[in-house]
Amino acid sequence: MVLKSKLSSGSVADKYPVTFDDGKTIIFISDKSKEPETRQWYEQRVANRFKKYVKKPKK
């Protein structure tokens, strides 16, 4: 469920909410058909979030 205060803004009025993390994260998209692509993008982003901070093993 998306709060009415989030939908009242002019910038997201004609967009579709895609929720992640049990509603903690909401991404608004303009094309409903891109929802699977957006979900895949978000999952990859979360999986790679700390990848650059991991130390490489010494040889």
N, C-alpha and C positions, 0 to 999 in steps of 0.2 A: 504494500500500500504506500502510495506517495502522498506526502502531506500537501494540503492545498496551498500552503505558503510557498512550496517549491514550484508548483504549477502556475502560480499567479504572475510570475515574472514573465515579461515579454519575450525574453530570449529562449525560454523553454516551453512556451505555450503550445507550439505545434510540433513538439518532439515527443518521442516515445522513451519512457524510462526503462533501463535495463539494470536490475538490481543484482548485487554481488554481496558476498560475505553476510548472508542473512539480513540484508537490508542496510548494512553499514555503509556500503558504497553504491552510489547511483550514477550511472552514466546515461546521458540523454543523447539519443541518436535521431536523425531526421528521417531515416529510411528504415522502416520496420523489418524489411527483408535482410538487413545487415546485422541482425541480432546474433546469429550464430558466429559470424566473423568477429563481432565485438567481444563475445564471450571467449573465443579462442585467443584473441589478442590480449585480453585481460589476464587469462590464465598463464600465458607465456610471460607476461610482464611480472606477475607475482612470483613465478618460478625463478626468474632471472634477477630478481630484485637485489640479492646480496651476492650474486655470482662474481662481480668484479672485486669484491672485498675479500674473497677467500684467498688465502695464501697458497701459492703453488708449492708442491712438495719439492724439497731440495734433492738434487741428483747425487 
